[in-house]
Amino acid sequence: MSFRFQRIDHIQPAAPKNSEDIYRPFFKDILGFEEIEKPDTLKKNGGVWFATGNIQIHIGIEEPFLPAKKAHPAFEINNLEGLKGHLAKNNIPFIEDDKLPGANRIYLFDPFGNRIEVLEWISA
């Protein structure tokens, strides 16, 4: 083939209309992302964008909205235990999962029920 994929540019979970102000504290205060400016040509569509490092999340408005209960992004993290403590302190529930060999991982849900996986690879 004459092409190859480089990386994931962004992920776009769906959200209900007028949910931007509910997503901001979740992604900024709880998960530590920064809000980034959407291009003027896309602002009319609603939604809100966030970034941390080379990860971008573009929350997109979808009506009717149905949360993604199985499909999900998976974020690799350093210090999963620290995140778990932070989530617990902020009353954000999560589910611990030990089914992936070589990884510690949890699942949590955004304010509208979209599933998010967070994992930390462990050395043997």
Secondary structure per residue as TSV (DSSP state, phi and psi in degrees):
chain	resnum	aa	ss	phi	psi
A	1	M	-	360.0	151.0
A	2	S	-	-96.4	9.4
A	3	F	-	-135.6	162.7
A	4	R	-	-153.5	148.9
A	5	F	-	-78.6	140.5
A	6	Q	-	-94.1	-54.0
A	7	R	-	-169.6	171.2
A	8	I	-	-80.7	126.2
A	9	D	-	-76.6	-45.0
A	10	H	-	-163.3	165.5
A	11	I	B	-115.4	153.6
A	12	Q	-	-133.1	92.3
A	13	P	-	-75.1	154.0
A	14	A	E	-89.0	156.4
A	15	A	E	-149.4	157.0
A	16	P	-	-74.4	160.5
A	17	K	T	-56.5	142.1
A	18	N	T	63.4	31.7
A	19	S	-	-98.7	-0.7
A	20	E	H	-55.5	-44.2
A	21	D	H	-72.2	-15.0
A	22	I	H	-85.6	-35.1
A	23	Y	H	-72.1	-33.6
A	24	R	H	-54.4	-54.6
A	25	P	I	-65.4	-31.0
A	26	F	I	-64.9	-53.1
A	27	F	I	-76.9	-33.6
A	28	K	I	-81.6	-56.0
A	29	D	I	-81.9	-37.0
A	30	I	I	-86.2	-48.9
A	31	L	T	-98.2	-8.8
A	32	G	-	81.6	17.1
A	33	F	-	-79.6	161.1
A	34	E	E	-108.2	142.3
A	35	E	E	-74.6	136.3
A	36	I	E	-118.1	152.0
A	37	E	-	-71.2	132.7
A	38	K	-	-79.9	149.6
A	39	P	-	-60.2	144.1
A	40	D	H	-53.3	-36.1
A	41	T	H	-68.0	-16.6
A	42	L	H	-107.6	-9.7
A	43	K	H	-60.6	-33.2
A	44	K	T	-63.1	-20.1
A	45	N	T	-78.6	-10.2
A	46	G	-	79.1	-173.2
A	47	G	-	88.8	178.6
A	48	V	E	-152.5	146.3
A	49	W	E	-113.4	146.4
A	50	F	E	-135.6	157.4
A	51	A	E	-149.1	151.9
A	52	T	E	-150.8	130.7
A	53	G	T	54.3	-128.4
A	54	N	T	-102.0	21.7
A	55	I	E	-105.5	128.7
A	56	Q	E	-122.9	141.3
A	57	I	E	-122.0	124.1
A	58	H	E	-111.9	99.1
A	59	I	E	-71.1	121.2
A	60	G	E	-111.7	141.6
A	61	I	E	-83.6	132.7
A	62	E	-	-139.3	124.5
A	63	E	S	-126.8	127.0
A	64	P	S	-72.5	150.5
A	65	F	-	-97.4	135.2
A	66	L	-	-133.0	126.5
A	67	P	-	-69.0	150.4
A	68	A	-	-84.7	104.1
A	69	K	S	-85.3	-26.9
A	70	K	S	-111.8	-53.0
A	71	A	-	-61.5	141.3
A	72	H	-	-165.9	156.5
A	73	P	-	-82.5	155.4
A	74	A	E	-124.9	121.1
A	75	F	E	-105.9	128.5
A	76	E	E	-83.2	139.4
A	77	I	-	-135.6	156.3
A	78	N	S	-101.4	135.2
A	79	N	-	70.0	61.8
A	80	L	H	-60.4	-36.0
A	81	E	H	-60.8	-39.3
A	82	G	H	-62.2	-42.1
A	83	L	H	-64.3	-42.9
A	84	K	H	-60.0	-42.6
A	85	G	H	-62.9	-41.7
A	86	H	H	-63.9	-43.2
A	87	L	H	-63.2	-45.7
A	88	A	H	-61.1	-42.7
A	89	K	H	-62.8	-28.1
A	90	N	T	-100.9	14.3
A	91	N	T	57.7	37.2
A	92	I	-	-101.8	111.4
A	93	P	-	-69.8	150.9
A	94	F	-	-146.7	160.7
A	95	I	E	-116.2	123.8
A	96	E	E	-82.0	143.7
A	97	D	E	-139.3	129.6
A	98	D	-	-116.7	23.2
A	99	K	-	-86.9	-9.8
A	100	L	S	-101.3	109.8
A	101	P	T	-57.6	134.4
A	102	G	T	84.6	6.5
A	103	A	E	-137.6	143.2
A	104	N	E	-98.0	134.8
A	105	R	E	-152.0	157.9
A	106	I	E	-135.7	162.1
A	107	Y	E	-121.9	140.3
A	108	L	E	-137.7	173.8
A	109	F	E	-127.2	139.5
A	110	D	-	-70.2	175.9
A	111	P	T	-58.5	-17.3
A	112	F	T	-114.1	14.8
A	113	G	S	94.2	6.4
A	114	N	-	-74.4	132.8
A	115	R	E	-75.8	140.4
A	116	I	E	-133.0	130.0
A	117	E	E	-102.6	138.4
A	118	V	E	-130.4	128.4
A	119	L	E	-136.9	156.0
A	120	E	E	-130.6	121.0
A	121	W	E	-73.8	136.9
A	122	I	-	-114.1	146.4
A	123	S	-	-85.3	150.0
A	124	A	-	-80.6	360.0
